[in-house]
């Protein structure tokens, strides 16, 4: 739920009057979780429960210029500090976005393909928990969070194309580039289909003999019809040193035919073509109830197992109780 504040034509700050007025959008979200987990690889004495509380606030300033261009400055603040930000210029030519540690075109498109809660369950370093153990491969394609620039073409008949480049700085040459194509179409009776394909690469550091750079691809499809939505995607990630070649397949089925309730079933599995011993599988089921607009509660159950490149097996399962609010 949003609250949009229209600034007055005269903004007084520190005793001065602002020359321009802008639309200011302020949104917030918070997630409180109680997590109970069982990890067979944990040593004796490890606590199997913990609380987690996250929050995020996003601020955006939007201005329409005299020549019709739209400029926007936005940043987000979480419990760990400022976590993203960008400045964009939009017009008939599309949108140019100067990004600072913001989410990229690969991760953004993939997050729309699958249910986020089931893919971001990872190790919580503060608790010692490993919730959703099978998360070694980053299905967002090794996405960079460095400062950079994005360009998105105007939509053409449901088709959009975006490109991105991020610079690693002067310390090394491991720059990052990515491109994402997305096609969306209506299927009648309220149904829709969405296809996306992305490719990303990170250069080697430039140090002689260093082959740590990566190449990644992501291919996804989402079909929504009536009360059902099915998403499927495949993601690959390989390094230039030919030491890893991961492939991950993700499937999510969602049902929203019960008033106020959404049910999800999720499955993720993958392997490494270089290290044939390594493989993983993770499943999850989730029920979310909307208490009121902007307030929801959910319960998620996960089960994961992985075999390392050296043949060591481990598994975990978890139950997550979550209360979410947006403002």
C-alpha positions as CSV (number, residue, x, y, z in Angstrom):
1,X,0.0,0.0,0.0
2,X,1.4,3.4,-1.0
3,X,1.3,6.8,0.4
4,X,2.2,9.5,-2.2
5,X,3.0,13.0,-1.0
6,X,2.7,15.9,-3.5
7,X,5.2,18.5,-2.4
8,X,4.0,22.0,-2.2
9,X,5.2,24.6,-4.8
10,X,7.4,26.1,-2.1
11,X,9.5,23.7,0.0
12,X,11.3,25.3,2.8
13,X,14.5,23.5,3.9
14,X,17.2,24.9,6.1
15,X,15.8,28.4,5.6
16,X,15.8,28.2,1.8
17,X,13.0,27.8,-0.7
18,X,13.2,25.0,-3.2
19,X,12.8,26.1,-6.8
20,X,11.1,22.9,-8.0
21,X,8.3,20.7,-6.6
22,X,8.4,16.9,-7.0
23,X,6.2,13.9,-6.4
24,X,7.6,12.1,-3.4
25,X,6.7,8.5,-2.9
26,X,7.4,6.8,0.5
27,X,6.8,3.1,1.0
28,X,7.8,0.7,3.7
29,X,7.7,-3.0,4.4
30,X,8.6,-5.3,7.3
31,X,8.9,-9.1,7.8
32,X,8.9,-10.8,11.1
33,X,9.8,-14.5,11.1
34,X,10.0,-17.4,13.5
35,X,12.1,-20.2,12.1
36,X,12.4,-23.8,13.4
37,X,14.9,-25.9,11.5
38,X,16.6,-29.3,11.7
39,X,20.0,-29.7,10.0
40,X,21.5,-33.1,10.1
41,X,25.0,-31.8,9.6
42,X,24.9,-29.4,12.6
43,X,26.9,-30.2,15.7
44,X,25.3,-31.0,19.0
45,X,24.2,-28.0,21.0
46,X,23.1,-25.9,18.0
47,X,19.8,-24.2,18.7
48,X,17.2,-25.1,16.1
49,X,15.0,-22.0,16.4
50,X,15.5,-18.3,15.9
51,X,13.6,-15.1,15.3
52,X,14.4,-12.9,12.3
53,X,13.1,-9.3,11.7
54,X,13.7,-7.4,8.5
55,X,12.5,-4.0,7.3
56,X,12.9,-1.8,4.3
57,X,11.9,1.8,3.4
58,X,12.0,3.2,-0.1
59,X,11.9,6.8,-1.0
60,X,11.5,8.1,-4.6
61,X,11.5,11.7,-6.0
62,X,9.8,12.0,-9.4
63,X,9.9,15.1,-11.6
64,X,8.4,15.8,-15.0
65,X,10.6,18.3,-16.8
66,X,9.6,21.1,-19.2
67,X,10.6,19.0,-22.3
68,X,8.5,16.0,-21.2
69,X,11.4,13.9,-19.7
70,X,10.8,12.2,-16.4
71,X,13.6,12.1,-13.9
72,X,13.6,10.0,-10.7
73,X,15.9,9.6,-7.8
74,X,15.2,6.6,-5.4
75,X,17.0,4.9,-2.6
76,X,16.2,2.2,-0.1
77,X,17.1,1.7,3.6
78,X,17.0,-1.6,5.4
79,X,18.1,-2.8,8.8
80,X,21.7,-3.0,7.4
81,X,21.7,0.6,6.1
82,X,21.3,2.0,2.6
83,X,20.9,-1.0,0.4
84,X,20.1,0.3,-3.1
85,X,19.6,3.5,-5.1
86,X,19.4,4.9,-8.6
87,X,18.8,8.0,-10.7
88,X,16.8,7.5,-14.0
89,X,15.8,9.6,-17.0
90,X,12.8,8.3,-19.0
91,X,11.3,9.5,-22.3
92,X,10.2,8.2,-25.7
93,X,13.6,6.7,-26.1
94,X,13.2,4.4,-23.1
95,X,14.7,4.6,-19.7
96,X,18.3,5.2,-18.7
97,X,19.1,4.3,-15.1
98,X,22.3,5.1,-13.2
99,X,22.4,2.4,-10.5
100,X,24.1,2.2,-7.1
101,X,24.0,-1.3,-5.6
102,X,20.5,-1.8,-6.9
103,X,18.9,-5.0,-8.2
104,X,19.8,-5.8,-11.8
105,X,17.8,-6.8,-14.8
106,X,18.7,-10.5,-14.4
107,X,17.6,-10.8,-10.7
108,X,14.5,-8.6,-11.2
109,X,13.1,-10.7,-14.1
110,X,13.9,-14.0,-12.3
111,X,12.2,-12.8,-9.1
112,X,9.0,-12.3,-11.1
113,X,9.3,-15.9,-12.4
114,X,9.4,-17.7,-9.1
115,X,8.2,-17.1,-5.6
116,X,10.8,-15.1,-3.8
117,X,10.4,-16.6,-0.4
118,X,11.3,-20.1,-1.7
119,X,14.5,-19.0,-3.4
120,X,16.1,-16.6,-0.9
121,X,16.1,-19.0,2.0
122,X,19.8,-19.3,2.7
123,X,22.3,-19.5,5.5
124,X,21.6,-17.0,8.3
125,X,25.1,-16.3,9.6
126,X,23.8,-14.9,12.9
127,X,21.9,-17.9,13.9
128,X,23.9,-20.8,12.5
129,X,20.8,-22.0,10.6
130,X,21.0,-23.3,7.1
131,X,17.5,-23.0,5.9
132,X,17.1,-24.1,2.3
133,X,20.5,-25.8,2.1
134,X,20.4,-26.3,-1.7
135,X,21.3,-22.8,-2.6
136,X,24.9,-23.1,-3.8
137,X,24.0,-21.9,-7.4
138,X,22.8,-18.3,-7.7
139,X,19.8,-18.6,-10.0
140,X,20.0,-14.8,-10.7
141,X,23.0,-15.5,-12.9
142,X,25.8,-14.3,-10.6
143,X,24.3,-10.9,-10.6
144,X,26.5,-7.9,-9.7
145,X,25.6,-5.2,-7.2
146,X,28.4,-2.8,-8.2
147,X,27.6,0.7,-9.4
148,X,26.7,0.9,-13.1
149,X,24.2,1.8,-15.7
150,X,21.0,0.2,-17.3
151,X,19.1,1.0,-20.5
152,X,15.6,-0.3,-21.2
153,X,14.0,0.2,-24.6
154,X,10.3,1.2,-24.9
155,X,7.9,-1.7,-24.9
156,X,7.0,-2.9,-28.4
157,X,3.9,-5.1,-28.6
158,X,4.6,-6.8,-25.3
159,X,8.4,-7.2,-26.0
160,X,11.0,-5.4,-23.9
161,X,14.8,-5.4,-24.0
162,X,17.2,-4.2,-21.4
163,X,21.0,-4.1,-21.1
164,X,23.2,-3.4,-18.1
165,X,26.9,-2.7,-17.4
166,X,28.6,-2.5,-14.0
167,X,32.2,-1.5,-13.3
168,X,34.2,-3.3,-10.7
169,X,36.3,-0.2,-10.0
170,X,40.0,0.4,-10.4
171,X,41.1,-2.5,-8.2
172,X,40.5,-5.1,-11.0
173,X,38.9,-5.7,-14.4
174,X,36.1,-8.0,-13.4
175,X,33.4,-5.8,-15.0
176,X,29.9,-7.2,-15.4
177,X,27.4,-7.0,-18.3
178,X,24.0,-8.4,-18.9
179,X,21.0,-8.4,-21.3
180,X,17.4,-9.5,-20.7
181,X,14.6,-9.9,-23.3
182,X,11.0,-10.3,-22.0
183,X,7.8,-11.0,-23.9
184,X,4.3,-10.7,-22.3
185,X,1.0,-11.5,-23.9
186,X,-2.7,-11.9,-22.9
187,X,-4.3,-15.3,-23.4
188,X,-8.0,-14.3,-23.0
189,X,-10.3,-14.8,-20.0
190,X,-7.8,-13.0,-17.9
191,X,-4.9,-15.3,-18.6
192,X,-1.4,-14.3,-19.6
193,X,2.0,-15.7,-20.6
194,X,5.4,-14.3,-19.9
195,X,8.7,-15.4,-21.4
196,X,12.2,-14.1,-20.5
197,X,15.7,-14.9,-21.5
198,X,18.8,-13.3,-20.0
199,X,22.5,-13.6,-20.4
200,X,25.2,-12.2,-18.1
201,X,29.0,-12.3,-17.9
202,X,31.7,-11.2,-15.4
203,X,35.2,-10.7,-16.7
204,X,38.4,-12.1,-15.2
205,X,40.1,-9.9,-12.7
206,X,43.0,-9.1,-15.1
207,X,45.6,-10.8,-12.9
208,X,47.8,-13.1,-15.0
209,X,46.3,-16.6,-14.9
210,X,43.1,-15.5,-13.2
211,X,40.1,-17.3,-14.7
212,X,37.4,-16.4,-12.0
213,X,35.1,-14.7,-14.5
214,X,31.7,-16.3,-15.1
215,X,29.0,-16.7,-17.8
216,X,25.4,-17.2,-16.9
217,X,22.0,-17.6,-18.6
218,X,18.4,-17.6,-17.4
219,X,15.3,-18.8,-19.3
220,X,11.9,-18.6,-17.7
221,X,8.2,-18.9,-18.5
222,X,5.1,-18.0,-16.4
223,X,1.6,-18.9,-17.4
224,X,-1.4,-17.6,-15.5
225,X,-4.9,-18.8,-16.1
226,X,-7.9,-18.2,-13.8
227,X,-6.8,-19.1,-10.2
228,X,-3.6,-20.9,-11.2
229,X,-0.1,-19.6,-12.1
230,X,2.8,-21.9,-13.2
231,X,6.4,-20.7,-13.4
232,X,9.3,-22.7,-14.7
233,X,12.9,-21.6,-15.3
234,X,16.4,-22.9,-16.0
235,X,19.6,-21.1,-14.9
236,X,23.2,-21.9,-15.7
237,X,26.4,-20.5,-14.3
238,X,30.0,-21.5,-15.4
239,X,33.4,-20.1,-14.6
240,X,36.1,-19.3,-17.1
241,X,38.5,-21.7,-15.3
242,X,36.3,-24.6,-16.2
243,X,36.0,-25.7,-12.6
244,X,32.2,-25.3,-12.2
245,X,29.3,-25.6,-14.6
246,X,26.1,-25.3,-12.6
247,X,22.5,-25.8,-13.9
248,X,19.4,-25.2,-11.8
249,X,15.8,-26.0,-12.7
250,X,12.9,-24.3,-10.8
251,X,9.2,-25.0,-10.8
252,X,6.5,-23.1,-8.9
253,X,2.7,-23.7,-8.9
254,X,0.4,-21.1,-7.3
255,X,-3.3,-21.4,-6.5
256,X,-5.3,-18.3,-5.4
257,X,-8.9,-19.6,-5.8
258,X,-9.7,-19.4,-2.1
259,X,-10.7,-15.9,-0.9
260,X,-7.7,-14.3,0.9
261,X,-5.5,-17.4,0.7
262,X,-2.6,-18.2,-1.7
263,X,-1.1,-21.6,-1.8
264,X,2.4,-22.3,-3.4
265,X,4.3,-25.5,-4.2
266,X,7.9,-25.1,-5.1
267,X,10.7,-27.3,-6.3
268,X,14.4,-26.5,-7.2
269,X,17.1,-28.9,-8.2
270,X,20.5,-28.8,-9.9
271,X,23.9,-30.2,-10.5
272,X,27.4,-29.4,-11.7
273,X,28.5,-30.9,-15.0
274,X,32.2,-30.5,-14.0
275,X,31.8,-32.1,-10.5
276,X,29.4,-34.9,-11.3
277,X,29.1,-35.9,-7.6
278,X,27.5,-32.6,-6.7
279,X,23.7,-32.3,-6.9
280,X,20.9,-30.8,-4.8
281,X,17.2,-30.8,-4.5
282,X,14.9,-28.5,-2.5
283,X,11.1,-28.4,-2.1
284,X,8.8,-26.1,-0.3
285,X,5.1,-25.5,0.3
286,X,3.6,-22.3,1.5
287,X,0.2,-20.9,2.6
288,X,-0.3,-17.2,2.8
289,X,-3.4,-15.5,4.3
290,X,-4.2,-11.8,3.7
291,X,-5.5,-10.5,7.0
292,X,-6.2,-7.0,5.5
293,X,-4.7,-4.9,2.8
294,X,-1.0,-4.5,3.6
295,X,-1.0,-7.2,6.2
296,X,-0.5,-11.0,5.7
297,X,0.6,-14.1,7.5
298,X,2.2,-17.2,6.1
299,X,3.6,-20.6,7.0
300,X,6.3,-22.2,4.8
301,X,7.8,-25.7,5.1
302,X,11.0,-26.6,3.3
303,X,13.1,-29.7,2.7
304,X,16.5,-29.7,1.1
305,X,19.4,-32.1,0.5
306,X,22.7,-31.8,-1.2
307,X,25.7,-33.9,-2.1
308,X,29.0,-32.0,-2.2
309,X,31.7,-32.4,-4.9
310,X,33.5,-34.7,-2.5
311,X,30.5,-36.9,-1.9
312,X,29.4,-35.6,1.5
313,X,25.7,-35.7,2.0
314,X,23.7,-33.2,4.1
315,X,20.0,-32.3,4.5
316,X,17.8,-29.9,6.3
317,X,14.1,-29.1,6.8
318,X,12.5,-26.0,8.3
319,X,9.2,-24.4,9.2
320,X,8.9,-20.6,8.8
321,X,6.1,-18.6,10.4
322,X,6.0,-15.1,8.8
323,X,4.1,-11.9,9.4
324,X,4.4,-9.2,6.7
325,X,3.2,-5.6,6.6
326,X,3.5,-3.0,3.9
327,X,2.9,0.7,4.2
